Amino acid sequence: MQKIVTYLIGVFVIATSTLAAQPDSLNSAKTKYPYSLIGEDFGILNEADLAANTCDVYPQPFSLGSDSLYWRCFESKTVTFSCDSSGVADPNEGLMGLIILNVNSKDGRHEYLARRPWPIADCRAFGRTFAAAIEGTQHLCISGSSPGKSAVPRGTQITTWIFEKYKTSKHCGSYFEGHCDLAYQRNHGCIVTQTKVSESNSARGLTQITNKTRKILDNRKGELKDHYISVTKKELNDPNTNICAGIRWLFHKKDLTTSKLGHEASWLETIYDYKGASKVSQKRAEEIMKTFNNFYEVYKKCGKYSL
């Protein structure tokens, strides 16, 4: 069974604007959200679909390991659905199945995997809905993040993605509840980004290291006093390198939070400050930490260390 490591680093911000969908044309939408779609959409997507891909993530041009969400569209006949199960039952939820969408298209092979397994009944129900959604259609579009390359026998490479949602001319289905509805997402803290991301400070990789942060990590005369990390923009696309830089940056943020508080900051205090919770309303701060704590509880069930 193929496994995917989920990196639970989210960006959650307050919605401050509204957006009207323009299903008849994507020309203006592509200007506002230039990184949301790779290739053609075959008339399936609208402006709200592209806008939703900028929620909770920092949009950037396509690169391996990027946390940005990208739509890609394929011929329906090239996509198959499966519930991958190890056969070992979870003590609380029973037999589990991992949602996987396999694509064998002319431009290569792709594999979209869910963040975590679902109870097998839920996984199979999702599959039945998916089958009905693509029946009789020519194309479908899939949204995913964190693209990477994995090799299979005979040297063939598969581009692997974290699955977010799919859409056909008949239906949209998502991993997270409500993520096919931009209005729903805005009501739950989404804000869209309508301007192009500056290449000079674009964020890269699993931990979204910006170019500014990359320079700080390597500046012997700057903020850091030790444990410098010297990497290029391209090297940050490597997940191992990116995680290393992200961990060093988080430790630096812990030092900065300690200075602000006047006492040794805990990791929860560090995360609170790092995610900007101290700069927003109490209600929004509670939403940010609730999201983090929900992810953290999942990690604790996997036997991870406590903060």
VEXRO-993153 format. One record per residue (C-alpha): residue in one letter; z, y, x. Coordinates in steps of 0.5 Angstrom, whole numbers, plus 2048, in hexadecimal, padded with zeros to 3 digits. Layout:
! residues N
{r 'A'; {Z; Y; X}}
...
//
This chain:
! residues 307
{r 'M'; {800; 800; 800}}
{r 'Q'; {7FE; 807; 803}}
{r 'K'; {804; 80C; 803}}
{r 'I'; {804; 813; 803}}
{r 'V'; {809; 817; 806}}
{r 'T'; {80B; 81D; 802}}
{r 'Y'; {80D; 824; 805}}
{r 'L'; {811; 827; 800}}
{r 'I'; {810; 82F; 802}}
{r 'G'; {80E; 833; 7FC}}
{r 'V'; {80D; 83A; 7FB}}
{r 'F'; {810; 83D; 7F4}}
{r 'V'; {80F; 844; 7F2}}
{r 'I'; {80F; 848; 7EC}}
{r 'A'; {809; 849; 7E7}}
{r 'T'; {807; 850; 7E7}}
{r 'S'; {800; 850; 7E4}}
{r 'T'; {7FC; 84D; 7DF}}
{r 'L'; {7F5; 84A; 7DF}}
{r 'A'; {7F0; 849; 7DA}}
{r 'A'; {7EB; 843; 7DB}}
{r 'Q'; {7E4; 844; 7DC}}
{r 'P'; {7E1; 83D; 7DA}}
{r 'D'; {7DA; 83F; 7DA}}
{r 'S'; {7D9; 841; 7E2}}
{r 'L'; {7DD; 840; 7E8}}
{r 'N'; {7D9; 846; 7EC}}
{r 'S'; {7DF; 84B; 7EB}}
{r 'A'; {7E4; 846; 7EC}}
{r 'K'; {7E2; 843; 7F2}}
{r 'T'; {7E2; 84A; 7F5}}
{r 'K'; {7E9; 84A; 7F3}}
{r 'Y'; {7EB; 843; 7F5}}
{r 'P'; {7E6; 842; 7FB}}
{r 'Y'; {7EA; 83C; 7FD}}
{r 'S'; {7EC; 838; 7F7}}
{r 'L'; {7E5; 834; 7F6}}
{r 'I'; {7E1; 830; 7FB}}
{r 'G'; {7DA; 82F; 7F9}}
{r 'E'; {7D7; 82F; 7F2}}
{r 'D'; {7DB; 82F; 7EB}}
{r 'F'; {7D5; 82C; 7E7}}
{r 'G'; {7D8; 831; 7E1}}
{r 'I'; {7DF; 82D; 7E1}}
{r 'L'; {7E3; 833; 7E4}}
{r 'N'; {7E5; 83A; 7E1}}
{r 'E'; {7E9; 840; 7E4}}
{r 'A'; {7F0; 83D; 7E2}}
{r 'D'; {7EE; 837; 7E6}}
{r 'L'; {7ED; 83A; 7EC}}
{r 'A'; {7F3; 83F; 7EB}}
{r 'A'; {7F8; 839; 7EA}}
{r 'N'; {7F6; 837; 7F1}}
{r 'T'; {7F9; 83D; 7F4}}
{r 'C'; {800; 83C; 7F1}}
{r 'D'; {806; 83A; 7F5}}
{r 'V'; {802; 839; 7FB}}
{r 'Y'; {7FF; 83E; 800}}
{r 'P'; {7F7; 83E; 7FF}}
{r 'Q'; {7F3; 83D; 806}}
{r 'P'; {7EC; 83A; 808}}
{r 'F'; {7EB; 832; 808}}
{r 'S'; {7EF; 82F; 80E}}
{r 'L'; {7F2; 828; 80F}}
{r 'G'; {7F9; 828; 80D}}
{r 'S'; {7F9; 82E; 809}}
{r 'D'; {7FE; 82F; 803}}
{r 'S'; {7F9; 833; 7FF}}
{r 'L'; {7F6; 830; 7F9}}
{r 'Y'; {7EE; 82F; 7F9}}
{r 'W'; {7EA; 82C; 7F3}}
{r 'R'; {7E4; 828; 7F5}}
{r 'C'; {7DF; 825; 7F0}}
{r 'F'; {7DC; 81E; 7F0}}
{r 'E'; {7D7; 81A; 7EC}}
{r 'S'; {7DC; 816; 7E7}}
{r 'K'; {7D9; 80F; 7E9}}
{r 'T'; {7DB; 810; 7F0}}
{r 'V'; {7E3; 811; 7EE}}
{r 'T'; {7E7; 80B; 7EC}}
{r 'F'; {7EF; 80B; 7EA}}
{r 'S'; {7F4; 806; 7EC}}
{r 'C'; {7FC; 805; 7EC}}
{r 'D'; {7FE; 803; 7F3}}
{r 'S'; {804; 7FF; 7F2}}
{r 'S'; {808; 7FB; 7F8}}
{r 'G'; {80B; 7F6; 7F2}}
{r 'V'; {812; 7F8; 7F4}}
{r 'A'; {816; 7FB; 7EE}}
{r 'D'; {81A; 801; 7EF}}
{r 'P'; {821; 800; 7ED}}
{r 'N'; {821; 806; 7E8}}
{r 'E'; {81A; 806; 7E6}}
{r 'G'; {817; 7FF; 7E6}}
{r 'L'; {810; 7FE; 7E9}}
{r 'M'; {80D; 804; 7EC}}
{r 'G'; {805; 806; 7ED}}
{r 'L'; {802; 80B; 7F1}}
{r 'I'; {7FC; 80F; 7EE}}
{r 'I'; {7F6; 80F; 7F2}}
{r 'L'; {7EF; 811; 7F1}}
{r 'N'; {7EA; 80E; 7F6}}
{r 'V'; {7E4; 812; 7F7}}
{r 'N'; {7DE; 80F; 7FA}}
{r 'S'; {7D8; 815; 7FA}}
{r 'K'; {7D2; 817; 7FE}}
{r 'D'; {7D6; 81C; 802}}
{r 'G'; {7DC; 816; 804}}
{r 'R'; {7E2; 813; 801}}
{r 'H'; {7E8; 816; 7FF}}
{r 'E'; {7EF; 813; 7FC}}
{r 'Y'; {7F3; 817; 7F8}}
{r 'L'; {7FA; 815; 7F8}}
{r 'A'; {800; 817; 7F4}}
{r 'R'; {806; 81A; 7F7}}
{r 'R'; {80B; 814; 7F5}}
{r 'P'; {80A; 80E; 7F0}}
{r 'W'; {80B; 80E; 7E9}}
{r 'P'; {80E; 808; 7E4}}
{r 'I'; {808; 804; 7E4}}
{r 'A'; {807; 805; 7DC}}
{r 'D'; {807; 80C; 7DD}}
{r 'C'; {802; 80B; 7E3}}
{r 'R'; {7FD; 807; 7DF}}
{r 'A'; {7FE; 80C; 7D9}}
{r 'F'; {7FB; 811; 7DD}}
{r 'G'; {7F6; 80C; 7E0}}
{r 'R'; {7F3; 80B; 7D8}}
{r 'T'; {7F3; 813; 7D7}}
{r 'F'; {7EF; 814; 7DD}}
{r 'A'; {7EA; 80E; 7DB}}
{r 'A'; {7E9; 811; 7D4}}
{r 'A'; {7E8; 818; 7D8}}
{r 'I'; {7E3; 816; 7DC}}
{r 'E'; {7DF; 812; 7D7}}
{r 'G'; {7D8; 814; 7D6}}
{r 'T'; {7D9; 81A; 7DB}}
{r 'Q'; {7D4; 81B; 7E1}}
{r 'H'; {7D9; 81F; 7E5}}
{r 'L'; {7E1; 820; 7E6}}
{r 'C'; {7E5; 825; 7EB}}
{r 'I'; {7EB; 823; 7EE}}
{r 'S'; {7F0; 828; 7F1}}
{r 'G'; {7F4; 826; 7F7}}
{r 'S'; {7F8; 828; 7FE}}
{r 'S'; {7FA; 826; 805}}
{r 'P'; {7F3; 823; 806}}
{r 'G'; {7F3; 81E; 80C}}
{r 'K'; {7EF; 819; 810}}
{r 'S'; {7F0; 811; 810}}
{r 'A'; {7EC; 80C; 813}}
{r 'V'; {7EA; 805; 80F}}
{r 'P'; {7E7; 7FF; 812}}
{r 'R'; {7E0; 800; 815}}
{r 'G'; {7E2; 807; 817}}
{r 'T'; {7E1; 80A; 810}}
{r 'Q'; {7E5; 810; 80F}}
{r 'I'; {7E9; 812; 809}}
{r 'T'; {7EB; 819; 807}}
{r 'T'; {7F2; 818; 804}}
{r 'W'; {7F5; 81D; 7FF}}
{r 'I'; {7FB; 81F; 7FB}}
{r 'F'; {7F9; 81E; 7F4}}
{r 'E'; {7FA; 824; 7EF}}
{r 'K'; {7F6; 824; 7E9}}
{r 'Y'; {7EF; 822; 7E7}}
{r 'K'; {7EA; 825; 7E2}}
{r 'T'; {7E4; 823; 7DE}}
{r 'S'; {7E0; 826; 7D8}}
{r 'K'; {7E5; 822; 7D4}}
{r 'H'; {7EC; 823; 7D6}}
{r 'C'; {7F0; 825; 7DC}}
{r 'G'; {7F6; 821; 7DF}}
{r 'S'; {7FB; 822; 7E4}}
{r 'Y'; {801; 81F; 7E8}}
{r 'F'; {806; 825; 7E6}}
{r 'E'; {807; 826; 7DF}}
{r 'G'; {803; 82D; 7DC}}
{r 'H'; {7FF; 82E; 7E3}}
{r 'C'; {7F8; 82E; 7DF}}
{r 'D'; {7FB; 834; 7DB}}
{r 'L'; {7FB; 83A; 7DF}}
{r 'A'; {7FF; 83E; 7DA}}
{r 'Y'; {805; 838; 7DA}}
{r 'Q'; {805; 839; 7E2}}
{r 'R'; {806; 840; 7E1}}
{r 'N'; {80B; 83F; 7DD}}
{r 'H'; {80F; 83B; 7E2}}
{r 'G'; {80E; 840; 7E8}}
{r 'C'; {807; 83F; 7EA}}
{r 'I'; {803; 846; 7ED}}
{r 'V'; {7FC; 845; 7EF}}
{r 'T'; {7F9; 849; 7F5}}
{r 'Q'; {7F2; 84C; 7F3}}
{r 'T'; {7F1; 84F; 7FA}}
{r 'K'; {7EE; 84B; 800}}
{r 'V'; {7F3; 849; 805}}
{r 'S'; {7F3; 84D; 80C}}
{r 'E'; {7F0; 848; 811}}
{r 'S'; {7F5; 84C; 816}}
{r 'N'; {7FB; 849; 813}}
{r 'S'; {7F9; 843; 80F}}
{r 'A'; {7FE; 83D; 80E}}
{r 'R'; {7FC; 836; 811}}
{r 'G'; {7FE; 82F; 810}}
{r 'L'; {804; 82B; 80C}}
{r 'T'; {809; 831; 80E}}
{r 'Q'; {804; 837; 80D}}
{r 'I'; {805; 83A; 814}}
{r 'T'; {802; 841; 814}}
{r 'N'; {7FF; 844; 81A}}
{r 'K'; {804; 849; 81B}}
{r 'T'; {80A; 843; 81B}}
{r 'R'; {805; 83F; 820}}
{r 'K'; {805; 845; 825}}
{r 'I'; {80D; 846; 824}}
{r 'L'; {80E; 83F; 826}}
{r 'D'; {80A; 840; 82C}}
{r 'N'; {80D; 847; 82E}}
{r 'R'; {812; 846; 834}}
{r 'K'; {814; 84E; 833}}
{r 'G'; {815; 84E; 82B}}
{r 'E'; {81A; 84B; 826}}
{r 'L'; {81A; 844; 829}}
{r 'K'; {81F; 843; 82F}}
{r 'D'; {81D; 83B; 831}}
{r 'H'; {819; 835; 82E}}
{r 'Y'; {812; 839; 82E}}
{r 'I'; {80C; 836; 82B}}
{r 'S'; {805; 837; 82D}}
{r 'V'; {800; 835; 828}}
{r 'T'; {7F9; 838; 826}}
{r 'K'; {7F7; 839; 81F}}
{r 'K'; {7F3; 832; 81F}}
{r 'E'; {7F8; 82E; 822}}
{r 'L'; {7FD; 830; 81C}}
{r 'N'; {7F8; 82C; 818}}
{r 'D'; {7FB; 826; 81B}}
{r 'P'; {801; 824; 816}}
{r 'N'; {805; 822; 81C}}
{r 'T'; {804; 828; 820}}
{r 'N'; {805; 82C; 819}}
{r 'I'; {80C; 829; 817}}
{r 'C'; {80E; 82A; 81E}}
{r 'A'; {80D; 831; 81E}}
{r 'G'; {810; 832; 817}}
{r 'I'; {816; 82E; 819}}
{r 'R'; {817; 833; 81F}}
{r 'W'; {816; 839; 81A}}
{r 'L'; {81B; 837; 815}}
{r 'F'; {820; 836; 81A}}
{r 'H'; {81E; 83D; 81C}}
{r 'K'; {81F; 840; 815}}
{r 'K'; {826; 83C; 815}}
{r 'D'; {828; 841; 81B}}
{r 'L'; {825; 847; 817}}
{r 'T'; {829; 845; 811}}
{r 'T'; {82F; 844; 815}}
{r 'S'; {82F; 84B; 818}}
{r 'K'; {82E; 84E; 811}}
{r 'L'; {834; 84A; 80E}}
{r 'G'; {839; 84B; 814}}
{r 'H'; {83A; 843; 814}}
{r 'E'; {837; 83D; 815}}
{r 'A'; {832; 83C; 810}}
{r 'S'; {831; 836; 80C}}
{r 'W'; {82A; 833; 80B}}
{r 'L'; {82B; 834; 804}}
{r 'E'; {82C; 83B; 806}}
{r 'T'; {826; 83B; 80B}}
{r 'I'; {822; 839; 805}}
{r 'Y'; {824; 83E; 800}}
{r 'D'; {823; 843; 805}}
{r 'Y'; {81C; 840; 808}}
{r 'K'; {819; 840; 801}}
{r 'G'; {81B; 847; 7FF}}
{r 'A'; {820; 845; 7FA}}
{r 'S'; {824; 84B; 7FC}}
{r 'K'; {81F; 850; 7FB}}
{r 'V'; {81E; 84E; 7F3}}
{r 'S'; {822; 84E; 7ED}}
{r 'Q'; {827; 849; 7EC}}
{r 'K'; {823; 845; 7E7}}
{r 'R'; {81D; 845; 7EB}}
{r 'A'; {822; 843; 7F1}}
{r 'E'; {825; 83D; 7ED}}
{r 'E'; {81E; 83B; 7EB}}
{r 'I'; {81C; 83A; 7F3}}
{r 'M'; {822; 836; 7F5}}
{r 'K'; {822; 832; 7EE}}
{r 'T'; {81B; 830; 7F1}}
{r 'F'; {81D; 82F; 7F8}}
{r 'N'; {823; 82B; 7F5}}
{r 'N'; {81F; 826; 7F1}}
{r 'F'; {81A; 824; 7F7}}
{r 'Y'; {821; 824; 7FB}}
{r 'E'; {824; 81F; 7F6}}
{r 'V'; {81D; 81A; 7F7}}
{r 'Y'; {81E; 81A; 7FE}}
{r 'K'; {825; 818; 7FE}}
{r 'K'; {823; 812; 7FA}}
{r 'C'; {81F; 810; 7FF}}
{r 'G'; {825; 810; 804}}
{r 'K'; {823; 817; 808}}
{r 'Y'; {829; 81B; 80B}}
{r 'S'; {82D; 820; 807}}
{r 'L'; {82D; 827; 808}}
//
